[in-house]
Amino acid sequence: MSDRSRNEFIKEESRYLRGTIADGLRDHVTGAIAEDDTQLTKFHGIYQQDDRDLRGERAKKKLEKAFSFMARVRVPAGVLTAAQWIGLHDIAAERGNGTLRLTTRQTIQLHGLIKSNLRPAIQGIHAALLDTIAACGDVNRNVIASVVPQHPAIHTEITALARAISEHLLPRSRAWHEIFVDGEQVVGGETEDEPILGRTYLPRKFKIAIAVPPQNDTDVFAHDIGLIAIVAQGKVVGYNVVAGGGMGMTHGEPDTFPRTGDVLGFSTPDQVVEVCEKIVTIQRDWGDRSDRKHARLKYTIERVGLERFAAELQARLGISLAPARPYQFARTGDPSGWIESADGQAHHFLFIENGRVLGTMLDGLRAIAERHDGRFILTANQNLVIADVASAQRPVLESLLQQFNLSSPGALRRNAMACVALPTCGLALAESERYLPQLIDALEREAAQYGLGNDEIIIRMTGCPNGCARPYLAEIGLVGTGPGRYNLYLGGAFEGTRLSKLYRQDVGHADMVASLKLLFAAYAGQRRQGERFGDFVIRTGVVRATTAGHRFHADVASAPGV
């Protein structure tokens, strides 16, 4: 690891993430910014993108790519006020492409921001008492947490923890404010420093999730740090600490793989922020800075071993974590419809297909936000909760839900999600968000044929192997390999505790539907009482269980089971 990657030099020479971004935003000759600056803007929650649907046409006309920017808001635990939702709605309408994109990290992405609109959009986010700091880049990203407003005390505590961790691990640089809000560099004052992240920040992105059993809606084992809340008598008494999860890999490179995290032990609530800090600093110091494909914490733990990693954590903390406490997960998906809490309030879980809010739904949610006194809570499954609805207000909101046809779909669609992919993601190899609804249409027909129309099966799709929609933990995972082609993975656990296994490679729509049709038929006829689809395909030998991340690519040949 003696040779550092190019990104390490960009960070080191950036003057704490400033680069030449401010100058680039003032350059009206091009819709883009300098290449090195595109790496630095990620730390400010901003990606430069272009419309890949238009690349060929624009190239023929000798025009530059149709550049725009995506801004991702930092929303710890996904909690927004109704006023903040309205503010983001207006920014999307006035400055972006007129849509809001809810993500698997409980935040909102604003797409289609051309360069001249970028600073005004960020200033609008700031005016809504939000920011985009550290929503991307080699830092700790948006901290996510289970959505359990029906348990007010527990949800309040984990939301506060998510905010505390997020604030504690934020970059200390003032670059975001200078470039996007104030418009000028503050001269003088204290010398800048990054006491936790370091001058070159982390080797790669870092993700933290909090889950409250039996709900594993955050896929707690998929992140660099997972915190499993242990509840006793209605109160959070501490957290089991999980480390080393991560979803990304690269096609054709078996030394890259998704990994579920390892449970290290139990932390009391007063210790947990420091535990997160020390794990971050170990990754800062030990992570691979030469090869970004191996720079996540999961590879650090694989390289040094869990025992050595745990010993280093103990040394930096000065204490040992207590033994992990018992817990049990039941599911990863969101509930549907209204849920009431003991305090007399109600909370409506609203399905949003692939997280894209547009058209009638956008108008409907704006109308609801104007009448709603409670919170909007984004879920890690790309859905939205209209929370804290008083009994007197509920008929009004129910009427608006009906007026704008904001209803819940069938079980299969309700448990499916996709990443954005084409046309804006530069990494996408295949469609995802734009294609998954069509695939679900076909699968719903097949499921209904075998009496599975009301069965919940976790389905996730990504346009590339980076795994943003966490497909490797799904019961059915689809990962793009090329235009119209996907690898089909099976056997993830319904409760998010087991990785899947490759079942079919490089298949198109027809073969995909045909393969799943046969499996649906077998599942309908041979499943045991209460048996989930992911467990069924393993029990019957369709695929072998993945027992560890480094075994993800092993034993992939399908066995004769159905």
C-alpha positions in Angstrom: 0.0 0.0 0.0 3.0 2.3 -0.5 1.6 3.9 -3.7 -1.4 6.1 -3.0 -4.3 6.4 -5.5 -4.9 9.6 -7.4 -7.8 10.6 -5.2 -5.5 10.7 -2.2 -3.4 13.4 -3.8 -6.5 15.4 -4.8 -7.7 15.4 -1.2 -4.3 16.3 0.2 -3.8 19.3 -2.2 -7.4 20.5 -1.9 -7.0 23.0 0.9 -9.5 21.1 3.0 -11.9 20.3 0.1 -11.9 23.7 -1.6 -9.9 22.9 -4.7 -10.9 25.3 -7.5 -14.6 24.6 -7.2 -15.5 28.3 -6.6 -13.7 29.3 -9.8 -15.3 26.5 -11.7 -18.8 27.6 -10.8 -18.0 31.1 -12.1 -16.9 29.7 -15.5 -19.9 30.1 -17.8 -18.2 28.7 -20.9 -18.9 25.1 -19.9 -21.6 23.3 -17.9 -18.9 21.2 -16.2 -16.2 21.8 -13.6 -12.6 20.6 -13.5 -12.1 16.9 -13.2 -10.3 17.0 -9.9 -13.1 19.2 -8.5 -15.7 16.6 -9.4 -14.1 14.4 -6.7 -14.1 17.2 -4.2 -17.7 18.3 -4.7 -18.8 14.8 -3.6 -17.6 15.8 -0.1 -20.1 18.6 -0.3 -22.9 16.2 -1.3 -22.8 17.0 -5.0 -22.1 14.8 -8.1 -21.5 16.1 -11.6 -23.5 14.0 -14.0 -24.7 14.1 -17.6 -27.7 12.8 -19.5 -26.4 9.6 -21.1 -29.5 9.4 -23.3 -28.3 12.5 -25.1 -24.6 11.7 -25.4 -24.7 10.3 -29.0 -26.8 13.1 -30.4 -24.8 15.8 -28.7 -21.5 14.2 -29.9 -22.7 14.3 -33.5 -23.5 18.0 -33.2 -20.0 18.5 -31.6 -21.7 19.8 -28.4 -20.4 19.0 -24.9 -22.3 16.5 -22.8 -25.6 17.6 -21.2 -24.0 18.3 -17.8 -26.0 18.8 -14.7 -25.5 18.2 -11.0 -27.2 16.1 -8.3 -27.3 17.4 -4.8 -27.9 15.0 -1.9 -29.3 16.4 1.4 -27.9 15.3 4.8 -30.9 14.1 6.8 -29.9 12.0 9.8 -32.5 9.3 10.5 -34.5 10.7 7.6 -36.5 13.1 9.7 -37.9 16.3 8.1 -40.4 18.9 9.0 -43.3 19.5 6.7 -41.8 22.9 6.0 -38.5 21.4 5.0 -40.3 19.0 2.6 -42.0 22.1 1.0 -38.7 23.8 0.7 -37.1 20.9 -1.1 -40.2 20.5 -3.3 -39.8 24.2 -4.4 -36.1 23.9 -5.1 -36.7 20.8 -7.3 -39.5 22.7 -9.2 -37.6 25.9 -9.6 -34.0 24.7 -10.0 -34.0 21.0 -10.7 -35.9 18.5 -12.9 -39.1 18.7 -11.0 -38.7 15.5 -9.0 -37.5 14.4 -5.6 -35.6 11.2 -5.3 -35.8 9.4 -2.0 -32.8 7.1 -1.4 -31.8 4.0 0.5 -29.9 6.3 2.9 -33.0 8.1 4.1 -32.3 11.2 2.2 -33.4 13.2 -0.8 -31.5 13.8 -4.1 -32.2 16.8 -6.2 -31.5 16.0 -9.9 -31.0 18.1 -13.0 -29.4 21.2 -11.4 -27.5 23.0 -14.1 -24.3 24.8 -13.0 -25.9 28.3 -12.8 -28.6 26.9 -10.5 -26.3 24.9 -8.2 -25.4 27.6 -5.7 -28.9 29.0 -5.5 -30.2 25.5 -4.9 -27.7 24.8 -2.1 -28.6 28.2 -0.6 -32.2 27.2 -0.7 -31.3 24.0 1.2 -29.4 26.0 3.7 -32.4 28.3 4.1 -34.5 25.3 4.9 -32.1 24.6 7.8 -30.6 21.6 6.0 -27.3 21.0 4.2 -25.5 18.6 1.9 -22.2 18.3 3.8 -20.7 14.8 3.7 -23.7 13.3 1.9 -21.1 11.8 -0.5 -17.3 11.4 -0.6 -14.7 9.7 1.5 -16.4 10.6 4.8 -19.1 9.3 7.1 -22.3 9.7 5.1 -25.9 10.2 6.2 -26.5 8.2 9.3 -29.7 6.1 9.0 -32.0 4.7 11.6 -35.1 2.5 11.9 -38.4 4.2 11.3 -40.5 3.3 14.4 -42.6 6.4 15.2 -45.2 4.1 16.7 -42.7 3.7 19.6 -42.1 7.4 20.3 -39.5 7.2 23.1 -37.4 4.7 21.2 -37.6 6.6 17.9 -36.7 9.9 19.6 -33.6 8.3 21.1 -32.3 6.7 18.0 -33.0 9.8 16.0 -31.0 11.8 18.5 -28.2 9.3 18.3 -28.1 9.4 14.5 -27.9 13.2 14.6 -25.2 13.1 17.3 -23.0 10.6 15.3 -23.5 12.6 12.1 -22.5 15.9 13.7 -19.6 14.4 15.6 -18.1 12.8 12.4 -18.7 15.8 10.1 -15.7 17.4 8.3 -14.6 20.5 10.2 -13.7 22.3 7.0 -15.7 25.5 6.3 -15.4 25.0 2.5 -19.1 24.2 2.0 -20.3 27.4 3.5 -17.6 29.5 1.8 -18.2 28.1 -1.7 -22.0 27.6 -1.7 -23.5 29.8 0.9 -21.2 32.8 1.7 -19.5 32.9 -1.6 -16.2 34.0 -0.2 -13.4 32.6 1.9 -13.2 33.7 5.5 -9.7 35.2 6.1 -8.1 34.7 9.5 -9.5 32.9 12.5 -8.5 29.5 13.8 -6.2 27.2 11.8 -8.3 24.5 10.1 -7.8 20.9 11.2 -9.6 17.5 10.8 -8.9 15.8 14.2 -11.0 12.8 13.4 -11.0 12.4 9.6 -7.5 13.6 9.0 -6.1 15.9 6.2 -6.8 13.3 3.5 -10.1 12.2 5.1 -11.1 8.5 4.9 -9.8 6.0 2.3 -13.3 5.5 1.0 -17.0 6.2 1.9 -18.2 5.2 5.3 -21.7 4.3 6.3 -23.5 3.9 9.7 -27.0 2.5 10.4 -29.1 1.9 13.5 -31.8 -0.8 13.6 -34.4 -1.6 16.2 -35.3 -5.3 16.3 -37.5 -6.9 15.1 -37.3 -4.3 12.4 -34.2 -4.4 10.2 -35.4 -1.8 7.7 -31.9 -0.3 7.6 -30.2 -3.6 6.6 -27.9 -3.1 9.6 -25.4 -5.7 8.5 -24.7 -3.9 5.2 -22.8 -1.0 6.6 -19.3 -0.1 7.9 -20.9 0.2 11.4 -24.3 -1.2 12.4 -25.9 -0.4 15.7 -28.6 -2.9 16.9 -30.7 -1.2 19.6 -31.3 -3.4 22.6 -34.7 -2.5 24.1 -35.8 -3.5 27.6 -39.1 -2.3 29.2 -39.6 0.2 26.4 -36.2 1.8 26.7 -33.0 1.5 24.7 -30.4 0.2 27.1 -27.6 0.0 24.6 -26.4 -1.2 21.2 -24.8 -4.3 19.8 -22.0 -3.0 17.6 -21.5 -4.5 14.1 -18.5 -3.6 11.9 -17.3 -4.4 8.4 -20.4 -4.6 6.2 -20.6 -3.3 2.7 -22.3 -4.0 -0.6 -20.0 -3.0 -3.4 -18.0 -5.2 -5.7 -16.7 -5.3 -9.3 -17.8 -7.8 -11.9 -15.1 -10.3 -12.8 -12.9 -9.5 -9.8 -13.5 -12.2 -7.2 -11.3 -10.4 -4.6 -14.1 -7.8 -4.4 -17.3 -8.9 -2.7 -20.2 -7.8 -0.6 -19.9 -8.6 3.1 -22.2 -8.7 6.1 -20.7 -7.1 9.3 -19.5 -8.9 12.4 -21.0 -8.3 15.8 -18.2 -7.0 18.1 -20.1 -6.6 21.4 -22.4 -4.4 23.3 -22.0 -0.6 24.0 -24.0 1.5 26.5 -25.7 4.6 25.0 -23.2 7.0 26.6 -20.3 5.1 24.9 -21.6 4.6 21.4 -20.6 7.8 19.7 -17.0 7.3 20.9 -17.1 3.7 19.7 -18.1 4.9 16.3 -15.3 7.5 16.3 -12.7 5.0 17.2 -13.8 2.6 14.5 -13.6 5.5 12.0 -10.1 6.3 13.1 -8.9 2.7 12.7 -10.2 2.7 9.2 -8.6 6.2 8.6 -5.2 4.8 9.7 -5.5 1.2 8.4 -7.6 1.4 5.3 -6.1 0.8 1.9 -5.3 4.1 0.2 -3.6 2.6 -2.8 -6.5 0.6 -4.4 -10.0 2.2 -4.0 -11.6 -1.1 -4.9 -10.2 -2.5 -1.6 -10.5 0.7 0.5 -13.7 0.0 2.5 -13.6 -1.2 6.1 -14.8 -4.6 5.1 -11.5 -5.3 3.3 -9.5 -3.8 6.2 -11.1 -6.4 8.6 -10.6 -9.2 6.0 -7.0 -8.2 5.7 -6.0 -7.8 9.4 -8.5 -10.3 10.9 -11.4 -9.6 13.2 -9.5 -10.4 16.4 -6.7 -7.9 15.7 -9.3 -5.3 14.7 -11.3 -5.8 17.9 -8.1 -5.6 20.0 -7.2 -2.3 18.4 -10.7 -0.9 19.1 -10.3 -1.9 22.7 -6.9 -0.2 22.9 -8.2 3.0 21.4 -11.3 3.0 23.6 -9.5 2.1 26.8 -12.3 -0.3 27.6 -13.7 -3.6 26.3 -17.1 -3.9 24.8 -19.4 -6.1 26.8 -20.7 -9.3 25.3 -23.4 -8.9 22.7 -27.0 -9.2 23.9 -29.7 -11.3 22.3 -31.8 -9.9 19.5 -34.1 -11.2 16.8 -34.9 -9.6 13.4 -38.2 -10.4 11.5 -38.1 -8.3 8.3 -36.3 -5.6 6.3 -39.2 -4.0 4.5 -41.5 -1.3 5.6 -45.1 -1.6 7.0 -47.9 -0.4 4.8 -50.7 2.0 5.6 -51.6 3.4 9.0 -49.9 2.5 12.3 -51.1 3.9 15.6 -48.9 4.6 18.6 -49.8 4.6 22.3 -49.7 8.4 22.5 -52.8 8.5 20.3 -51.0 9.6 17.1 -51.1 7.8 13.8 -48.4 7.4 11.1 -49.0 6.6 7.5 -46.3 4.5 5.6 -46.6 5.6 2.0 -45.1 3.5 -0.8 -43.0 5.5 -3.4 -41.9 3.4 -6.3 -38.1 3.4 -6.4 -38.2 6.6 -4.4 -39.1 8.8 -7.3 -41.6 11.5 -6.3 -43.0 13.2 -9.4 -46.2 14.3 -11.1 -49.5 13.8 -9.1 -47.6 12.3 -6.1 -45.4 15.4 -5.9 -48.4 17.7 -6.0 -50.3 15.5 -3.4 -47.4 15.5 -1.0 -47.1 19.2 -1.3 -50.7 19.6 -0.4 -50.4 17.2 2.5 -47.3 19.1 3.8 -49.3 22.3 3.8 -51.9 20.8 6.1 -49.6 18.5 8.2 -48.4 19.6 11.6 -46.1 16.6 12.2 -43.0 15.1 10.5 -42.1 13.6 7.2 -39.8 10.6 7.7 -37.8 9.1 4.9 -37.3 5.3 5.1 -34.2 3.3 4.1 -36.5 1.5 1.6 -37.1 4.6 -0.4 -40.6 5.2 1.1 -42.1 8.0 3.1 -43.9 8.2 6.5 -46.4 10.9 7.2 -45.8 10.9 10.9 -47.4 12.3 14.1 -50.9 12.7 12.7 -53.4 13.7 15.4 -56.8 12.0 15.4 -58.5 15.3 14.4 -56.2 15.8 11.5 -56.3 12.2 10.1 -59.6 12.6 8.1 -58.1 15.6 6.3 -55.0 13.7 5.3 -56.9 10.5 4.4 -59.0 12.6 2.0 -55.9 14.1 0.4 -54.3 10.6 0.1 -57.5 9.5 -1.7 -57.8 12.6 -3.8 -54.2 12.2 -5.2 -54.5 8.4 -5.5 -51.7 7.8 -3.0 -52.4 4.1 -2.3 -50.4 1.1 -1.6 -49.6 -1.5 -4.3 -49.4 -5.3 -4.1 -46.9 -7.1 -1.8 -44.4 -7.9 -4.5 -44.0 -4.3 -5.7 -44.2 -2.9 -2.2 -41.0 -4.9 -1.3 -39.0 -4.0 -4.5 -36.6 -1.1 -4.9 -34.0 0.1 -7.5 -31.1 2.5 -7.7 -31.3 5.4 -10.1 -28.9 4.0 -12.8 -29.5 5.4 -16.3 -29.6 8.0 -17.6 -27.6 10.0 -15.0 -25.4 7.6 -13.1 -22.0 7.4 -14.8 -21.4 3.9 -13.3 -24.6 2.3 -14.6 -24.2 -0.6 -17.0 -27.9 -1.3 -17.3 -31.3 0.2 -16.5 -32.7 0.0 -13.0 -35.2 2.6 -11.8 -36.7 2.9 -15.3 -36.9 -0.9 -15.9 -37.9 -2.5 -12.5 -41.6 -1.4 -12.7 -41.9 -3.3 -16.0 -40.2 -6.4 -14.5 -42.5 -6.3 -11.5 -45.5 -6.1 -13.8 -44.5 -9.4 -15.3 -43.6 -11.0 -12.0 -46.9 -10.0 -10.4 -48.7 -11.8 -13.2 -46.6 -15.0 -12.6 -46.9 -14.7 -8.8 -50.7 -14.4 -9.0 -50.9 -17.5 -11.3 -49.5 -19.5 -8.4 -51.4 -17.9 -5.6 -48.5 -15.8 -4.4 -50.0 -12.4 -5.1 -50.1 -11.5 -1.4 -46.7 -13.0 -0.5 -43.9 -10.6 0.4 -40.6 -11.3 -1.4 -37.7 -8.9 -1.2 -36.6 -7.9 -4.8 -33.8 -5.3 -5.4 -32.1 -4.1 -8.6 -29.1 -2.1 -9.4 -27.6 -1.0 -12.7 -24.1 -1.9 -11.7 -22.4 -4.1 -9.1 -21.8 -1.2 -6.5 -24.9 -2.3 -4.8 -26.6 1.0 -3.8 -30.0 -0.7 -3.5 -28.4 -3.5 -1.4 -29.3 -6.3 -3.9 -26.9 -8.9 -2.4 -29.1 -9.0 0.7 -32.4 -9.5 -1.2 -34.2 -12.7 -1.7 -34.1 -11.9 -5.4 -31.3 -9.6 -6.5 -30.7 -8.2 -10.0 -27.4 -6.6 -10.9 -26.7 -5.0 -14.3 -23.9 -6.4 -16.5 -24.7 -4.5 -19.7 -27.7 -3.0 -21.7 -30.7 -5.2 -20.9 -28.6 -7.8 -19.1 -28.4 -8.8 -15.4 -26.9 -11.3 -13.0 -29.7 -13.0 -11.0 -28.9 -13.6 -7.3 -31.1 -15.7 -5.0 -31.2 -16.7 -1.3 -30.8 -13.6 0.7 -32.7 -13.7 4.0 -36.1 -11.9 4.4 -34.8 -10.3 7.6 -31.5 -9.1 6.0 -29.1 -11.4 7.8 -27.7 -13.5 4.9 -26.1 -12.7 1.6 -27.5 -14.1 -1.7 -25.7 -16.3 -4.3 -25.4 -16.1 -8.0 -28.0 -18.2 -9.8 -28.1 -17.1 -13.4 -25.5 -14.9 -15.2 -26.0 -12.2 -17.8 -29.7 -12.9 -18.5 -32.3 -10.7 -20.3 -35.9 -10.0 -19.5 -37.5 -13.1 -21.0 -35.0 -15.5 -19.4 -35.3 -13.7 -16.1 -39.1 -14.0 -16.0 -39.0 -17.6 -17.1 -36.5 -18.6 -14.4 -38.5 -16.9 -11.7 -41.7 -18.3 -13.0 -40.4 -21.9 -12.4 -39.1 -20.9 -9.0 -42.5 -19.4 -8.0 -44.3 -22.5 -9.1 -41.9 -24.7 -7.0 -42.2 -22.3 -4.0 -46.0 -22.4 -4.2 -46.1 -26.1 -4.2 -43.2 -27.2 -2.0 -42.7 -24.5 0.7 -43.1 -25.3 4.3 -45.4 -23.4 6.7 -44.1 -19.9 7.1 -41.1 -20.5 4.9 -39.7 -17.4 3.1 -38.7 -17.5 -0.5 -35.0 -17.0 0.2 -34.9 -19.8 2.7 -36.8 -22.1 0.3 -34.3 -21.8 -2.5 -31.5 -22.7 -0.2 -33.4 -25.6 1.5 -34.3 -27.1 -1.9 -30.7 -26.8 -3.3 -31.5 -24.1 -5.9 -28.5 -22.2 -4.5 -26.1 -22.7 -1.6 -26.1 -20.4 1.3 -23.4 -17.8 1.5 -21.8 -18.2 4.9 -19.4 -15.2 4.7 -18.5 -12.4 2.4 -15.3 -14.0 1.1 -17.5 -17.0 0.2 -19.9 -14.9 -1.9 -18.3 -16.1 -5.2 -17.8 -19.7 -4.1 -20.1 -22.6 -4.9 -22.1 -20.7 -7.4 -23.2 -23.6 -9.6 -26.9 -24.3 -9.3 -27.8 -27.5 -7.7 -30.8 -29.6 -8.9 -33.5 -28.6 -6.5 -36.5 -27.7 -8.5 
